Amino acid sequence: MSTEDERAGRKHLPLSVFHELLDDASVAVDCLSAIVRVCAEATGKAVTLFDRQGHVVASTRPEGGRQTPFPPLRDIVREHTATTPPSADPVLLPAELGTGLSRRKILSAIVERGEHLGWLVVDEQPTPFQPTDEYVTLRCARRIGAQFLTQRRITRVAWNARSNLARQLVRGSGAWKDLAAGAEYLGVNVYARRALVYIRDSEGAPEDLDRSLAEYTERALGLEVLSTRGSEGILLLIEAPARAASPTVVGRITSTLESAAAEFCPATGLIAGVSSVYDPESFVRAYREAREVVRCIDRFTHGTRHRVLAVDDLGPARLFLANGEVSALRHFIDDMLGPLLDDDAASTELIRTLAVWFEENRSMRRTATRLSVHENTVRLRLSRVHALTGLDVTGDASHQLSIQTALLVLRLRDHPAFHFESRCAETGNDTAALPDERRSA
């Protein structure tokens, strides 16, 4: 080691030792981080690995080096993104005022088989660059590129195997012992109770939507998710906690999917049906349930608004709605609720009151509390429904069933009555919608 290097505190690694360390790092469990550490040790510099989007994959600095933040990747690469893919040869970037680069850096693109995968950046601190640093950076970048592709292949094989397992579970095909053995190899709890989500394919949706939704849902819920894609849509099998009630699990899944739809499909309407929670031997039934929900949504929903509904939202009436003739169903709705279908605030309030009354198990007190009105106001509104439609909503069971079915169709149609909890939540009183009720109540 030269006197100058001694003063700088730099320890040179013979190339044979460097290559040996690089080989060892490539078979380590955290191979990408291990390769970055070898690069830092061989150069005596701070090193950071970015993916193409600018996220830090791994970062390290030599022992004793001070912690200094890296500038954003966009400030580092600048004009070096002009070619696609960029050259893999290391580039020495000068320090320039006003660019965010206060020190020189060696920049090497991670390129493998013509595909640009990321960037490896070596910072000129705590010691000056040496002639061998660019060679070390290049070798490390190439080894990282090979590892990127290897990990991608492994991930794809595992994903395909999990997808095939999900397909077999839903179909109920294959010997159970074979399925259980394959699931154990993949680290999947094949005995778990799960809810099934059926997502209809929509035009313009991302090609990898199945994977994005599965990963998002698994991360958000902290539950295991199996995913597979069929000819008409995407299936998610979402694990349920051992002692959790089905409605609780399904509610969390529904709200999570609505958030995922807003993130991954902002321009296309995502239509999804969620089954109840079932044991593995009943996944075929769960599939039928979710498909029926999607069919109901598909038949009565127009536009690109996201619709995620659970089987409990529709109940047994989904069979009638999913398989009945659409024109006959429309006539049925007109016959049942025709006088209430005017596009005005009073009609909307009556429909909303009916919906809440059924949701609250026909309790006047709970309906009034939820709508922030007096109980007499609820009674008056239900009497008005009787007067307008001829349906005795409080005393005739067959009329109640007819109204509930009609309300389901309105919900599927995205009727304004289901867009808000009540007008009272906005106005703080019940005087704006139906002025006659103010005097009667």
Phi, psi and chi 1 to 4 in degrees:
 res  aa     phi    psi   chi1   chi2   chi3   chi4
   1 MET       -  137.5 -176.7  167.0   17.3      -
   2 SER   -75.9  163.2   68.1      -      -      -
   3 THR   -61.3  -39.8  -56.6      -      -      -
   4 GLU   -62.5  -43.1 -178.2 -179.8   -9.7      -
   5 ASP   -66.1  -35.3  -72.5  -21.3      -      -
   6 GLU   -63.4  -42.5  -72.0  177.1   -8.2      -
   7 ARG   -63.7  -33.7  -73.3 -162.8  -60.7  -92.6
   8 ALA   -79.0  -10.5      -      -      -      -
   9 GLY    77.5   21.4      -      -      -      -
  10 ARG   -93.2  136.0  175.8 -178.4  173.0   82.5
  11 LYS  -113.9  118.6  -64.4  180.0 -179.9  179.4
  12 HIS   -78.3  139.2  -73.5  -67.0      -      -
  13 LEU  -101.4  127.3  -75.6  178.2      -      -
  14 PRO   -57.0  145.2  -21.4   31.5      -      -
  15 LEU   -58.6  -33.7  -70.5 -179.4      -      -
  16 SER   -63.6  -39.6   59.1      -      -      -
  17 VAL   -68.4  -41.3  175.9      -      -      -
  18 PHE   -58.0  -47.5  163.5   66.4      -      -
  19 HIS   -64.5  -36.3  -71.4  141.9      -      -
  20 GLU   -66.0  -43.7 -176.9  178.1  -16.3      -
  21 LEU   -63.2  -37.4  -68.9  175.2      -      -
  22 LEU   -66.3  -39.3 -165.2   55.8      -      -
  23 ASP   -63.9  -42.6  -70.4  -21.6      -      -
  24 ASP   -64.3  -40.4  -68.6  -18.3      -      -
  25 ALA   -64.8  -32.6      -      -      -      -
  26 SER   -68.6  -19.0  -62.1      -      -      -
  27 VAL  -108.5    7.2  -64.2      -      -      -
  28 ALA   -73.1  159.9      -      -      -      -
  29 VAL   -61.6  -46.9  174.8      -      -      -
  30 ASP   -98.7   62.8   57.6  -20.1      -      -
  31 CYS   -59.9  -39.5   58.3      -      -      -
  32 LEU   -64.2  -44.9  -63.9  179.9      -      -
  33 SER   -65.4  -36.3  -64.0      -      -      -
  34 ALA   -65.8  -40.2      -      -      -      -
  35 ILE   -65.4  -40.3  -65.5  172.4      -      -
  36 VAL   -62.4  -39.6  170.8      -      -      -
  37 ARG   -64.7  -39.9  -73.3 -165.0  -64.5  -89.5
  38 VAL   -63.2  -41.3  168.9      -      -      -
  39 CYS   -60.7  -41.9 -173.7      -      -      -
  40 ALA   -67.0  -39.4      -      -      -      -
  41 GLU   -68.7  -39.6 -176.7  177.4   -9.7      -
  42 ALA   -73.4  -32.3      -      -      -      -
  43 THR   -95.2  -22.0   61.0      -      -      -
  44 GLY    72.2   27.4      -      -      -      -
  45 LYS  -126.9  164.5  -52.1  -71.0 -171.0  -62.6
  46 ALA   -75.6  134.5      -      -      -      -
  47 VAL  -132.2  138.6 -179.0      -      -      -
  48 THR  -134.5  137.5  -64.1      -      -      -
  49 LEU  -108.4  123.4  172.0   62.9      -      -
  50 PHE  -109.1  148.9  -64.9   93.3      -      -
  51 ASP   -84.8 -179.3   63.6   14.7      -      -
  52 ARG   -64.1  -28.5  -77.3 -165.7   61.8 -175.4
  53 GLN   -82.7   -1.9  -73.0   70.6   40.8      -
  54 GLY    92.6    6.6      -      -      -      -
  55 HIS   -81.3  141.6  -57.0  126.6      -      -
  56 VAL   -76.4  121.1  174.9      -      -      -
  57 VAL   -88.3  -42.9  177.7      -      -      -
  58 ALA  -157.0  147.4      -      -      -      -
  59 SER  -151.1  139.5 -177.1      -      -      -
  60 THR  -154.3  166.2 -170.4      -      -      -
  61 ARG  -139.1  156.8   65.9 -174.2 -171.6  -80.6
  62 PRO   -64.6  155.9   23.8  -33.6      -      -
  63 GLU   -60.0  129.6 -173.2  175.4   -8.0      -
  64 GLY    90.5  -11.7      -      -      -      -
  65 GLY   -74.5  145.4      -      -      -      -
  66 ARG   -79.7  148.6   59.7 -169.5  177.4   90.1
  67 GLN   -78.2  116.8 -178.0   70.6   44.6      -
  68 THR  -130.2  136.9   55.3      -      -      -
  69 PRO   -70.8  144.7   25.6  -33.1      -      -
  70 PHE   -81.7  143.8  -98.9   66.8      -      -
  71 PRO   -69.0  164.3   24.2  -32.5      -      -
  72 PRO   -58.6  151.1  -21.7   32.5      -      -
  73 LEU   -58.3  -36.6  179.2   64.1      -      -
  74 ARG   -62.3  -31.5   63.6  178.2  179.8  -87.3
  75 ASP   -75.5  -25.0  -66.9  -21.1      -      -
  76 ILE   -81.2  -48.0  -61.1  173.7      -      -
  77 VAL   -78.6  -40.1  -62.7      -      -      -
  78 ARG    43.6 -114.0  -70.6  178.7  -70.1  174.0
  79 GLU   -74.8   -4.5   70.5  -87.4    9.8      -
  80 HIS   -81.6    6.1  -61.5  -74.3      -      -
  81 THR   -99.7    7.7   57.9      -      -      -
  82 ALA   -67.4  -37.0      -      -      -      -
  83 THR   -97.5  146.0   58.8      -      -      -
  84 THR  -130.0  115.8  -54.6      -      -      -
  85 PRO   -77.4  157.9   30.6  -35.6      -      -
  86 PRO   -70.2  164.5   24.4  -32.4      -      -
  87 SER   -67.2  142.1  172.4      -      -      -
  88 ALA   -81.1  -11.1      -      -      -      -
  89 ASP   -67.6  134.1  -65.8  -28.4      -      -
  90 PRO   -60.6  144.4  -22.2   33.4      -      -
  91 VAL  -122.0  133.2  177.8      -      -      -
  92 LEU   -90.4  113.9 -178.2   61.5      -      -
  93 LEU   -93.4  127.0  -57.1  179.0      -      -
  94 PRO   -76.7  156.4   28.7  -34.4      -      -
  95 ALA   -78.3  130.0      -      -      -      -
  96 GLU  -138.1  136.0  -62.0  179.6   21.0      -
  97 LEU   -66.7  140.9  -66.2  175.8      -      -
  98 GLY    82.4    1.5      -      -      -      -
  99 THR  -109.2   -8.1   64.4      -      -      -
 100 GLY    89.7   -4.2      -      -      -      -
 101 LEU  -103.6   98.8  -58.0 -174.1      -      -
 102 SER   -86.7  -14.7   58.5      -      -      -
 103 ARG  -134.5  158.0  -66.6  179.5  -59.2  -84.3
 104 ARG   -67.9  155.8  -65.6 -168.6  -58.7  171.0
 105 LYS  -143.2  148.9  -70.1  174.3  174.9   54.5
 106 ILE  -100.0  124.8  -65.1  176.0      -      -
 107 LEU  -114.8  125.7  173.1   69.1      -      -
 108 SER  -130.9  125.3 -177.0      -      -      -
 109 ALA   -74.8  141.5      -      -      -      -
 110 ILE   -89.6  103.5  -51.1  -62.7      -      -
 111 VAL  -126.1  127.3  179.5      -      -      -
 112 GLU  -140.0  124.7 -170.4   69.1   22.0      -
 113 ARG    54.2   41.3  -62.2 -175.2 -178.0  179.2
 114 GLY    77.8    4.9      -      -      -      -
 115 GLU  -110.9  129.9 -176.3  177.3   -0.5      -
 116 HIS   -85.1  121.6  179.1 -152.1      -      -
 117 LEU  -111.7  -21.3  -56.0  169.3      -      -
 118 GLY   169.6 -162.4      -      -      -      -
 119 TRP  -139.4  140.0  -59.0   90.8      -      -
 120 LEU  -112.4  126.1 -175.1   63.9      -      -
 121 VAL  -123.7  127.8 -175.7      -      -      -
 122 VAL  -111.9  125.4  179.8      -      -      -
 123 ASP   -95.5  139.4 -166.1    9.6      -      -
 124 GLU   -80.7   69.7 -168.1  176.5   26.6      -
 125 GLN  -165.3  137.9   67.8   95.0    8.0      -
 126 PRO   -93.9    0.4   31.8  -35.2      -      -
 127 THR  -125.4  159.1   59.7      -      -      -
 128 PRO   -66.1  158.2  -19.3   31.5      -      -
 129 PHE   -65.3  149.1  -76.9  134.8      -      -
 130 GLN  -119.1  160.6  -60.6  -63.3  -43.0      -
 131 PRO   -57.2  -30.4  -26.3   35.6      -      -
 132 THR   -81.9   -9.2   57.0      -      -      -
 133 ASP   -64.7  -38.6  -70.8  -16.1      -      -
 134 GLU   -66.3  -37.9  -69.0 -171.1   22.3      -
 135 TYR   -63.3  -45.9  171.2   80.7      -      -
 136 VAL   -60.0  -44.2  169.2      -      -      -
 137 THR   -61.1  -43.8  -55.8      -      -      -
 138 LEU   -62.7  -46.1  176.4   61.6      -      -
 139 ARG   -63.0  -41.7  -60.8  -56.3  -57.2  173.5
 140 CYS   -66.1  -40.5  -70.5      -      -      -
 141 ALA   -62.6  -40.7      -      -      -      -
 142 ARG   -67.7  -40.1  -72.8 -178.0  173.8  173.4
 143 ARG   -66.6  -36.2 -166.5   63.1   63.7   94.0
 144 ILE   -64.5  -41.0  -72.1  171.4      -      -
 145 GLY   -60.0  -43.4      -      -      -      -
 146 ALA   -63.0  -39.1      -      -      -      -
 147 GLN   -69.3  -36.9  -69.4  -59.5  -38.5      -
 148 PHE   -55.6  -49.5  -97.1  138.1      -      -
 149 LEU   -66.0  -39.7  -69.2 -174.1      -      -
 150 THR   -62.5  -45.6  -61.0      -      -      -
 151 GLN   -64.7  -35.7  -70.6 -171.4    4.1      -
 152 ARG   -64.8  -42.3 -179.1 -177.6  -64.4  177.2
 153 ARG   -63.7  -42.8  -75.6 -165.9  -65.3  -92.2
 154 ILE   -62.5  -44.3  -66.8  172.6      -      -
 155 THR   -63.1  -39.9  -58.5      -      -      -
 156 ARG   -65.5  -41.2 -174.5  178.5  -65.0  118.3
 157 VAL   -63.4  -45.3  169.0      -      -      -
 158 ALA   -64.1  -39.9      -      -      -      -
 159 TRP   -63.5  -44.3  177.3  -94.9      -      -
 160 ASN   -63.6  -38.4  -69.5  -21.1      -      -
 161 ALA   -66.2  -42.0      -      -      -      -
 162 ARG   -66.4  -37.5  -71.1  166.5   64.3   93.5
 163 SER   -63.4  -43.2  175.5      -      -      -
 164 ASN   -64.4  -38.4 -176.2   60.4      -      -
 165 LEU   -62.6  -44.1  174.7   63.9      -      -
 166 ALA   -60.3  -42.0      -      -      -      -
 167 ARG   -62.4  -42.6 -167.9  176.7  -62.3  111.9
 168 GLN   -67.7  -37.0  -70.9  179.6  -64.9      -
 169 LEU   -64.0  -41.8  -73.0  172.3      -      -
 170 VAL   -69.0  -39.7  172.9      -      -      -
 171 ARG   -75.4  -20.5  -70.5  176.8  176.8  173.2
 172 GLY    72.0   24.3      -      -      -      -
 173 SER  -100.2  158.6   60.6      -      -      -
 174 GLY    88.9  150.9      -      -      -      -
 175 ALA   -67.7  134.0      -      -      -      -
 176 TRP   -60.8  -38.0 -179.3 -106.9      -      -
 177 LYS   -63.4  -39.0  -71.6 -175.5  177.8  179.5
 178 ASP   -67.3  -41.1  -67.1  -20.6      -      -
 179 LEU   -63.1  -43.6  -71.9  179.3      -      -
 180 ALA   -63.7  -39.9      -      -      -      -
 181 ALA   -66.2  -44.0      -      -      -      -
 182 GLY   -64.0  -38.3      -      -      -      -
 183 ALA   -65.7  -39.3      -      -      -      -
 184 GLU   -63.6  -39.2 -175.9  177.4    2.0      -
 185 TYR   -63.1  -35.9  176.1   77.2      -      -
 186 LEU   -86.5   -4.4  -65.8  169.7      -      -
 187 GLY    76.4   28.2      -      -      -      -
 188 VAL  -104.3  134.3  173.4      -      -      -
 189 ASN   -82.2   93.7 -179.1    9.9      -      -
 190 VAL   -72.3  -16.7   75.1      -      -      -
 191 TYR   -90.8   -2.7  -58.0  100.9      -      -
 192 ALA   -68.3  144.5      -      -      -      -
 193 ARG   -73.1  141.4  -62.4  163.7   62.4 -115.2
 194 ARG  -143.2  154.6  -62.1  176.5 -172.9  -91.8
 195 ALA   -99.7  145.4      -      -      -      -
 196 LEU  -106.9  133.6 -173.6  145.2      -      -
 197 VAL  -113.9  127.0  179.7      -      -      -
 198 TYR  -109.4  124.1  178.5   83.5      -      -
 199 ILE  -117.2  120.0  -58.0  165.7      -      -
 200 ARG   -72.5  135.9 -169.1 -160.2   65.0  179.9
 201 ASP   -63.6  133.8  -95.1  -22.0      -      -
 202 SER  -123.3  147.0   57.0      -      -      -
 203 GLU   -67.3  132.7 -164.5  171.9  -32.0      -
 204 GLY    90.4   -0.6      -      -      -      -
 205 ALA   -73.8  150.5      -      -      -      -
 206 PRO   -58.5  147.2  -20.4   30.7      -      -
 207 GLU   -64.0  -35.3  -69.5 -175.6    5.1      -
 208 ASP   -97.6   30.3   60.6  -15.4      -      -
 209 LEU   -60.8  -36.4 -179.7   60.5      -      -
 210 ASP   -59.9  -44.9   54.0  -23.1      -      -
 211 ARG   -69.3  -41.5 -173.9  163.4 -174.7  166.1
 212 SER   -62.1  -44.2  -61.8      -      -      -
 213 LEU   -66.0  -41.3  -70.3  175.1      -      -
 214 ALA   -63.1  -46.7      -      -      -      -
 215 GLU   -66.8  -41.1  -68.3  175.1  -11.6      -
 216 TYR   -62.9  -46.3 -177.8   97.4      -      -
 217 THR   -66.1  -41.5  -54.2      -      -      -
 218 GLU   -63.0  -41.1 -167.5  166.7   66.9      -
 219 ARG   -69.9  -40.9 -173.3  168.5   56.2 -108.5
 220 ALA   -72.3  -38.3      -      -      -      -
 221 LEU   -93.6  -18.9  -63.0  175.8      -      -
 222 GLY    68.2   29.1      -      -      -      -
 223 LEU  -125.2  155.0  -59.8  170.4      -      -
 224 GLU   -72.9  134.2 -176.4 -179.6   69.2      -
 225 VAL  -127.8  126.6  179.3      -      -      -
 226 LEU  -103.5  142.9  -61.0  176.6      -      -
 227 SER  -134.7  145.5  169.9      -      -      -
 228 THR  -151.5  155.3 -171.5      -      -      -
 229 ARG  -116.3  129.8 -178.5 -176.6  -77.1  -85.1
 230 GLY  -104.9 -168.3      -      -      -      -
 231 SER   -71.4  -24.2   57.8      -      -      -
 232 GLU  -118.6   -9.2  -62.0  177.9   -4.3      -
 233 GLY  -178.0 -169.1      -      -      -      -
 234 ILE  -113.0  140.2  -62.8  167.1      -      -
 235 LEU  -116.4  134.4  -61.5 -176.7      -      -
 236 LEU  -120.6  128.3  -57.5  179.3      -      -
 237 LEU  -105.4  109.9  -80.4  172.7      -      -
 238 ILE  -109.6  123.0  -57.4  176.9      -      -
 239 GLU   -63.7  143.1  179.5 -175.0   12.8      -
 240 ALA  -109.1  136.3      -      -      -      -
 241 PRO   -55.4  150.6  -24.1   34.0      -      -
 242 ALA   -55.8  -44.3      -      -      -      -
 243 ARG  -109.3   13.0  -70.0  177.8  -68.0  -84.2
 244 ALA   -82.0  141.0      -      -      -      -
 245 ALA   -72.3  146.2      -      -      -      -
 246 SER   -57.3  -47.1  177.7      -      -      -
 247 PRO   -60.0  -35.3  -23.5   34.1      -      -
 248 THR   -65.6  -47.0  -57.8      -      -      -
 249 VAL   -62.5  -46.8  175.8      -      -      -
 250 VAL   -63.5  -37.8  170.4      -      -      -
 251 GLY   -62.8  -42.4      -      -      -      -
 252 ARG   -65.3  -40.5  -69.3 -177.2   60.9 -159.7
 253 ILE   -63.1  -44.0  -68.6  172.4      -      -
 254 THR   -61.7  -47.4  -59.4      -      -      -
 255 SER   -67.3  -35.1   59.6      -      -      -
 256 THR   -66.2  -41.4  -61.4      -      -      -
 257 LEU   -66.1  -35.4  -74.6  173.3      -      -
 258 GLU   -63.4  -40.5  -71.4  173.2  -13.5      -
 259 SER   -66.7  -40.4  -60.0      -      -      -
 260 ALA   -64.6  -39.1      -      -      -      -
 261 ALA   -62.0  -40.8      -      -      -      -
 262 ALA   -64.7  -30.6      -      -      -      -
 263 GLU   -83.0  -42.3  178.5  170.4  -20.7      -
 264 PHE   -98.7  -21.3  -62.0  113.7      -      -
 265 CYS  -132.9   56.5  -53.7      -      -      -
 266 PRO   -64.8  -25.9   24.4  -33.2      -      -
 267 ALA  -102.6  -12.3      -      -      -      -
 268 THR  -120.0  144.9   58.8      -      -      -
 269 GLY   -76.2  120.7      -      -      -      -
 270 LEU   -93.6  122.0 -174.8  142.2      -      -
 271 ILE  -111.0  121.8  -68.3  179.7      -      -
 272 ALA  -139.8  143.0      -      -      -      -
 273 GLY  -117.9  138.6      -      -      -      -
 274 VAL  -117.6  126.8 -175.0      -      -      -
 275 SER   -81.3  175.7   77.1      -      -      -
 276 SER   -74.1  176.1  -61.7      -      -      -
 277 VAL   -86.3  131.8  174.0      -      -      -
 278 TYR  -134.5  159.7  -73.3  104.0      -      -
 279 ASP   -74.6  161.7  -68.8  -40.5      -      -
 280 PRO   -55.6  -34.3  -27.6   35.0      -      -
 281 GLU   -70.7   -9.0   58.9  -92.1   20.7      -
 282 SER  -112.2   16.0  -60.4      -      -      -
 283 PHE   -65.4  -27.5  -72.4  163.7      -      -
 284 VAL   -61.9  -42.3  173.7      -      -      -
 285 ARG   -65.3  -41.2  177.1  180.0  176.7 -176.3
 286 ALA   -60.1  -39.5      -      -      -      -
 287 TYR   -62.0  -44.4  174.5   73.0      -      -
 288 ARG   -62.3  -42.3  -73.7 -161.3  -61.3  -92.5
 289 GLU   -59.5  -50.6  -75.7 -174.2   -4.4      -
 290 ALA   -63.7  -38.2      -      -      -      -
 291 ARG   -64.6  -39.6  -79.8  -65.9  -59.0  -93.1
 292 GLU   -64.4  -38.9  -73.2  165.3   -3.0      -
 293 VAL   -63.0  -45.8  173.1      -      -      -
 294 VAL   -63.9  -38.9  168.3      -      -      -
 295 ARG   -63.4  -40.2 -177.4  168.6  173.0   79.3
 296 CYS   -62.9  -47.1  -69.9      -      -      -
 297 ILE   -60.9  -44.6  -61.7  172.6      -      -
 298 ASP   -63.6  -33.6 -159.9   27.5      -      -
 299 ARG   -77.0  -28.7  -58.7 -176.1   86.2 -169.8
 300 PHE  -118.6    1.3  -63.5  100.4      -      -
 301 THR  -106.1  137.0  -62.7      -      -      -
 302 HIS  -126.6  153.5  -56.4  -74.5      -      -
 303 GLY    94.8 -166.7      -      -      -      -
 304 THR  -116.1   17.0   58.8      -      -      -
 305 ARG   -73.8  140.6 -172.8  171.4  179.0  -92.9
 306 HIS   -66.3  137.4  -57.2  -52.4      -      -
 307 ARG  -134.0  114.2  -56.6  -57.3  -53.9  -81.8
 308 VAL  -124.2  112.6 -179.0      -      -      -
 309 LEU  -127.2  150.6  -67.4  177.5      -      -
 310 ALA  -101.4  162.1      -      -      -      -
 311 VAL   -61.8  -31.7   65.1      -      -      -
 312 ASP   -68.7  -22.0  -67.5  -19.6      -      -
 313 ASP   -68.6  -28.2  -66.2  -33.7      -      -
 314 LEU  -104.9  -31.5  -56.9 -175.3      -      -
 315 GLY    68.2 -163.6      -      -      -      -
 316 PRO   -62.0  -22.2  -20.5   32.1      -      -
 317 ALA   -62.8  -15.1      -      -      -      -
 318 ARG   -61.2  -30.6   70.6 -178.6 -175.2  -82.2
 319 LEU   -63.8  -43.7  -60.5  173.9      -      -
 320 PHE   -66.5  -43.0  169.7   58.4      -      -
 321 LEU   -73.0  -34.1  -60.3  178.8      -      -
 322 ALA   -76.0  -26.2      -      -      -      -
 323 ASN  -118.1  -11.1  -59.1  -65.8      -      -
 324 GLY   -75.9  162.8      -      -      -      -
 325 GLU   -71.4  130.2 -175.4 -177.4   -8.8      -
 326 VAL   -61.0  -43.4  174.3      -      -      -
 327 SER   -62.6  -39.2   60.0      -      -      -
 328 ALA   -66.8  -37.6      -      -      -      -
 329 LEU   -65.6  -38.4  -69.8  172.5      -      -
 330 ARG   -65.6  -40.5  -71.7  172.3  177.4  165.0
 331 HIS   -63.2  -38.1  -72.8  -52.5      -      -
 332 PHE   -61.0  -43.5  170.7   77.5      -      -
 333 ILE   -63.9  -43.2  -55.9  -55.7      -      -
 334 ASP   -62.8  -39.3  -70.0  -21.4      -      -
 335 ASP   -66.6  -38.8  -69.6  -18.7      -      -
 336 MET   -77.3  -50.4  -68.3  -62.3  104.7      -
 337 LEU  -120.7   14.7  -60.2  179.0      -      -
 338 GLY   -46.2  -50.5      -      -      -      -
 339 PRO   -64.4  -14.9  -23.5   34.8      -      -
 340 LEU   -98.6    2.5  -55.3 -178.2      -      -
 341 LEU   -94.3    9.5  -61.2 -179.8      -      -
 342 ASP   -65.7  145.5  -65.9  -25.1      -      -
 343 ASP   -85.2   70.0 -171.4   17.0      -      -
 344 ASP  -142.0  164.8   57.8   65.2      -      -
 345 ALA   -64.2  -38.2      -      -      -      -
 346 ALA   -65.0  -44.8      -      -      -      -
 347 SER   -64.4  -41.6  -62.2      -      -      -
 348 THR   -61.6  -39.1  -61.7      -      -      -
 349 GLU   -67.0  -36.7 -162.4   65.7   74.2      -
 350 LEU   -65.4  -43.0  -69.3  177.0      -      -
 351 ILE   -64.6  -42.5  -68.0  174.4      -      -
 352 ARG   -61.8  -40.5  178.7   58.8 -176.6  160.8
 353 THR   -63.2  -42.6  -59.1      -      -      -
 354 LEU   -59.2  -47.3  -79.5  172.5      -      -
 355 ALA   -61.1  -46.2      -      -      -      -
 356 VAL   -66.4  -38.0  172.5      -      -      -
 357 TRP   -60.2  -42.7 -170.3   70.4      -      -
 358 PHE   -71.4  -39.0  -77.7  114.5      -      -
 359 GLU   -63.7  -29.1  -70.6  170.3    6.8      -
 360 GLU   -96.4   24.8  -63.5  -62.0  -23.9      -
 361 ASN    55.4   41.1  -67.0  -41.8      -      -
 362 ARG    60.6   33.5  -58.6 -173.7  -66.5  -86.5
 363 SER   -95.2  119.9  166.8      -      -      -
 364 MET   -62.7  -42.8  -67.4  -70.9 -177.2      -
 365 ARG   -65.5  -49.1  179.6  178.1   58.1   81.9
 366 ARG   -67.1  -35.6  -70.7 -162.9  -61.1  -89.7
 367 THR   -63.9  -44.2  -58.9      -      -      -
 368 ALA   -63.2  -41.2      -      -      -      -
 369 THR   -63.0  -44.5  -60.7      -      -      -
 370 ARG   -67.8  -33.8 -172.2  165.1  160.6 -171.3
 371 LEU   -89.1   -5.6  -65.9  173.5      -      -
 372 SER    60.0   44.5  -59.6      -      -      -
 373 VAL  -132.2  173.8  -62.3      -      -      -
 374 HIS   -77.7  151.2 -165.7  -81.9      -      -
 375 GLU   -58.3  -36.6  -70.8 -176.3   33.3      -
 376 ASN   -63.4  -30.0  -72.5  -19.4      -      -
 377 THR   -66.2  -41.1  -59.9      -      -      -
 378 VAL   -62.1  -45.7  177.4      -      -      -
 379 ARG   -60.6  -41.5  -67.1 -172.0  178.9   91.6
 380 LEU   -64.8  -40.0 -179.4   59.9      -      -
 381 ARG   -65.9  -42.1  -68.7 -179.6 -176.8  178.2
 382 LEU   -65.8  -35.2  -62.8 -179.5      -      -
 383 SER   -65.5  -37.4  -63.5      -      -      -
 384 ARG   -65.1  -38.6 -178.5  170.8  -65.5 -178.3
 385 VAL   -59.6  -43.9  170.0      -      -      -
 386 HIS   -61.1  -42.3 -170.9 -177.1      -      -
 387 ALA   -68.0  -36.9      -      -      -      -
 388 LEU   -79.2  -35.8  -68.5  172.3      -      -
 389 THR  -108.9  -17.5   65.2      -      -      -
 390 GLY    80.3    5.6      -      -      -      -
 391 LEU   -98.0  124.3  -61.6  173.2      -      -
 392 ASP   -85.5   89.1 -176.1    3.4      -      -
 393 VAL   -70.2  -23.3   67.7      -      -      -
 394 THR   -96.7  -15.8   60.0      -      -      -
 395 GLY  -126.2  -11.0      -      -      -      -
 396 ASP  -117.4  116.9 -168.9  -53.8      -      -
 397 ALA   -64.7  -39.2      -      -      -      -
 398 SER   -67.6  -37.2   62.6      -      -      -
 399 HIS   -64.7  -38.8  -71.3 -179.4      -      -
 400 GLN   -61.6  -43.2  -69.6  174.2   -1.7      -
 401 LEU   -63.3  -41.9  178.0   60.5      -      -
 402 SER   -63.1  -43.2  -63.2      -      -      -
 403 ILE   -66.8  -41.5  -67.7  176.8      -      -
 404 GLN   -60.3  -41.8  -78.0 -175.9  -70.8      -
 405 THR   -64.6  -42.6  -56.4      -      -      -
 406 ALA   -63.8  -38.4      -      -      -      -
 407 LEU   -64.6  -34.2  -71.1  173.8      -      -
 408 LEU   -61.1  -42.6  -76.8  177.8      -      -
 409 VAL   -64.2  -40.7  176.1      -      -      -
 410 LEU   -63.5  -37.4  -67.0 -175.0      -      -
 411 ARG   -65.1  -42.3  179.3  173.9 -176.9  174.6
 412 LEU   -63.5  -34.7  -69.3  168.8      -      -
 413 ARG   -74.7   -4.8  -74.5 -178.8  175.7  177.7
 414 ASP    66.9   46.1 -157.5   22.2      -      -
 415 HIS   -62.6  142.7 -169.8  -82.0      -      -
 416 PRO   -55.6  -24.0  -24.7   33.0      -      -
 417 ALA   -63.5  -20.5      -      -      -      -
 418 PHE  -100.8   10.4  -62.1   91.0      -      -
 419 HIS   -89.5  -14.0  -75.9 -176.9      -      -
 420 PHE  -147.9  158.4   45.3   84.1      -      -
 421 GLU   -68.1  -44.6 -172.8   62.3   21.4      -
 422 SER  -173.9  159.5   71.3      -      -      -
 423 ARG   -66.9  -25.4  -70.6 -172.3 -174.9  -83.4
 424 CYS   -65.4  -29.8  -51.5      -      -      -
 425 ALA   -65.3  -27.0      -      -      -      -
 426 GLU   -90.0  -38.7  -61.8  177.0   -0.1      -
 427 THR   -96.8  -21.4   62.4      -      -      -
 428 GLY    81.9    1.5      -      -      -      -
 429 ASN  -154.8  179.0   55.8   64.1      -      -
 430 ASP  -113.9   27.0 -170.9   47.5      -      -
 431 THR   -96.3  -17.6   60.9      -      -      -
 432 ALA   -79.1  -37.9      -      -      -      -
 433 ALA   -79.5  -50.0      -      -      -      -
 434 LEU  -128.0   89.4  -59.8  172.0      -      -
 435 PRO   -62.6  -29.4   17.2  -28.8      -      -
 436 ASP   -64.3  -31.4  -68.3  -18.7      -      -
 437 GLU   -67.3  -28.3  -68.0  178.2   -2.8      -
 438 ARG   -61.9  -39.4 -179.1  174.9   62.6 -109.6
 439 ARG   -76.4  -38.9  -65.6 -170.3  -67.1  -90.7
 440 SER   -73.0  -37.4  -58.4      -      -      -
 441 ALA   -73.8      -      -      -      -      -
